[in-house]
Amino acid sequence: MNAALCFGEEMLRLYNTDGRKVQPFVPLEPGRARLYTCGPTVYNFAHIGNLRTYVFEDILKRVLRRCGYQARHVMNITDVGHLTSDGDVGEDKMEVGAARERKTVWEIRDFFTAAFMADAKDLRLDPPDTTCRATDHIAEQIAMVRELESKGIAYPLADGLYFDTAKFPGYGRMAGLDPEGLMAGARVEVAEGKRNITDFCLWKLTAPGVKRLMEWDSPWGRGFPGWHIECSAMARKFLGDNFDIHCGGIDHVRVHHTNEIAQTEALTGKKWVNWWMHGEFLLLDEGKMSKSSGTFLTLSALKERGYDPLAYRLFLMNAHYRKPLVFSFEALEGAQRALQRLRGRAHKLAAAAGAAPHPGYLQRFDAALEDDLNAPQALAQTWELLHDESVPPAQKVATLASMDEVLQLDVFRTESEKPEPGAGAGMTQNPMVGVLQMSEESLREKIRQLLEQRTEARQAHDFARADALRAEITALGVDIKDSPTGTTWTRRRGHR
């Protein structure tokens, strides 16, 4: 890709959620791109739906650099303040996770952070230039809340300090919200005394007589920061009061990113982020994946079934990042076979060397990526190249090597065409196949056995095994709920 053309003539075009259109990318500084991505909340494993967003962000960063930009990437780790409700009530997810695993919040923070980093490595995600944890930047968050208070934008309630959205006329612009007519919506529970339905907590106070696992002293009393303030405070610290791109999942638009914009722009008086980019949901047959409901799969669960993590990366790239994608084992099996065919063909060519990349295929590959990261079209060029007998082997090798700088499929890895162990029979069908032929008694016994195995795995602190078992139970049409007194299960609606 010609760097001078890419940013000199504005050939890279990206969709901006704030404005709802694809636009030529023009950075604040020529040749530089500053990028902030919302990282994991480390109270549980990242599920494969979460990981779809990180793969899209990885492709974005690689394309920026391929275009010649010096891309500076900052990602946060949310290890405090993310409540179980978007309405500023409920428990902190970190404390919920600690109670579930019978470990300290610091232990689960470290464990699930390491698990996320392992997933990122398996998926060949390029590490951020800066990874920042919320608990390491409490001082910056308190300082920002104090600034908001001094400007008269924050007000106190019995349970904390709140942002007054009426003081920010542009509130909800990106999400298309109408604050005056907005009903509670997703915010089912609302803190008593809020001036506006959209007001949100900046600093949450510990309730009298309660000792929390994570709390800090502040000018307003002992407590902890609201979820949204961490990203604003850390992004400002590492990227400044105005930067180029902020990414996350599509579920962040309505609440989290809307609140980030409000608190930051109300404080600085200027536009905060020029480009907002969001990845769409990955869906199961039953709907969106959710950690809180237990309806999710992890990368480690796919690996235990014999799937190559890069087959999952390939599966994701077969759909545009802004389109919902339904996960199935049949589709993943197809991606695994496709990856093996791709590597098999590339390996046969690998001995050829010494040529430059094919200009036509590389131009079309790059043009697809420049068009709002159109990975499916870019992949199509890869397959067309492999089947084009008019292109010499050495030129194919050079072109594939260049393409794989973005695709990251390890195309020249040596491996057999045969599926890896565990990825064959039995996993090409929907996990419910066979269950419908079981008697009710047999099904209940199978669930009981799996729950026992999961309990043993959790007691042994084998979180990966426990998570894989949860996924297997969920595939039987069952929802499970953990509590301090044990685990219960219920049949999901629509399943016998």
Secondary structure, DSSP 8 states (H G I E B T S, - for coil): --HHHHHHTT--EEEETTTTEEEE---SBTTEEEEEE---BTTS--BHHHHHHHHHHHHHHHHHHHTT-EEEEEEEEB-S--BSSTTS-S-BHHHHHHHHHTS-HHHHHHHHHHHHHHHHHHTT----SEEEEGGGGHHHHHHHHHHHHHTT-EEEETTEEEE-GGG-TTTTTTTT--TTT---TT--S--TT-SSTT-EEEEEE--TT---SS-B--TT-SEEE-HHHHHHHHHHHHH-SSEEEEEEEGGGIIIIIHHHHHHHHHHHSS--EEEEEEE--EEETTEE-BTTTTB--BHHHHHHTT--HHHHHHHHHTS-TTS-EE--HHHHHHHHHHHHHHHHHHHHHTT--S----HHHHHHHHHHHHBT--HHHHHHHHHHHHH-TTS-HHHHHHHHHHHHHHH---TT----SS--TTSSTTSSS-TTTTGGGS-HHHHHHHHHHHHHHHHHHHHTT-HHHHHHHHHHHHTTTEEEEEETTEEEEEE-TT--
